[in-house]
Amino acid sequence: MNKGKLIVFSAPSGSGKTTIVKHLLGQEDLNLEFSISAASRAPRGEEVDGKDYYFISLEEFKKHIKAEDFLEWEEVYRDNFYGTLKSEIERIWALGKNVIFDIDVVGGLRIKHKFPEETLAVFVKPPSVDELKRRLKQRSTESEDKINMRIAKASVELATAPQFDVIIKNYDLSVALEEAHQLVKDFINK
């Protein structure tokens, strides 16, 4: 099978990585396809199964772990698993496309470790933890407790930034979008 490139975007929740990834998916010159992660949680808000995530039960997720069907997986919160099915990467490569991930820092670094030459690992850094909290509250998709859990996790995630190939500072979205496009374009074309 012809392997494409793997483009990983990781960051704490609310940093803007999803906005950046969606923008890049719209750039035809990059030939990108979104890697849909599997999740053991129920859909939130407008999320659609097979588009935003593959929503599978906790029991089913654990069966996939046992069968070694995942490229990477993590229990992000108690009984709340996320992962990338190997079949998803194979599906995208079979289309002749490059894979782009919107993924947590642990999963992103695992992919970089498994495919060091094929992977560009990008960390999106938010302006501040206070700004993260403001953005998460503005979403209105989670309880105050969930937001506080995400903020606590963000401090740990921010400490991993130096392990990534590149850090994009998302202080100005238009600048971050332009920088991300150029980085990905250069990586794909090398």
C-alpha positions, 0 to 999 in steps of 0.5 A, a space after each residue: 500500500 502506498 503510504 501518504 503523509 501523516 499530519 498531527 494537530 494536537 492541543 488542549 481543548 479550546 486551543 483552536 486546533 479543530 478550526 485549523 484542521 477544518 481550514 486545512 481540509 478545505 485547501 485542495 493543494 494539500 490533498 488531505 483527508 480527516 482521520 475520524 477517531 473512535 470514541 467510547 462516549 455518546 455524541 455531543 451537540 451536533 456530532 455525527 457518527 462516522 463524520 466527527 467520530 466513530 461512536 462505539 460502546 465501551 465494551 466494543 472499544 475494549 474488544 478493539 484494544 484486545 484485537 490490536 485494531 488501534 494505531 493508538 488509543 488512550 483512556 482520556 478520562 475514566 471509561 472515556 476512550 479515544 483512539 485511531 483505528 488502523 483501518 482508518 489510516 489504511 482507508 485514507 491511504 488507499 484513496 491516495 491522500 494524506 491523513 490529518 489528525 485532530 487528536 490529543 497530545 498523547 495520541 499525537 506523540 504516539 503516532 509520531 513515534 510509530 511513523 517518525 519520517 511520515 509524520 509532522 506533529 504540530 502543537 497548537 498553543 493557546 494565548 493563555 489558560 484563562 483564554 482556554 477556559 473562556 473558549 470552553 465556556 463559550 461553547 456551552 457543550 459541557 458542565 462546569 466540572 467537565 470544563 475544570 477537568 479539561 483546564 486541569 489537563 491543559 497544564 499537563 498538555 502544555 508541558 508536552 509542546 516541546 516534544 512536537 516538531 512545530 508549535 503554532 501560537 494561536 494568538 491571531 487565528 488568521 496568522 495561525 491558519 496561514 502558518 499551518 497551511 505553509 507548514 503542511 504544504 512544505 512537509 507534504 512536498 519534501 
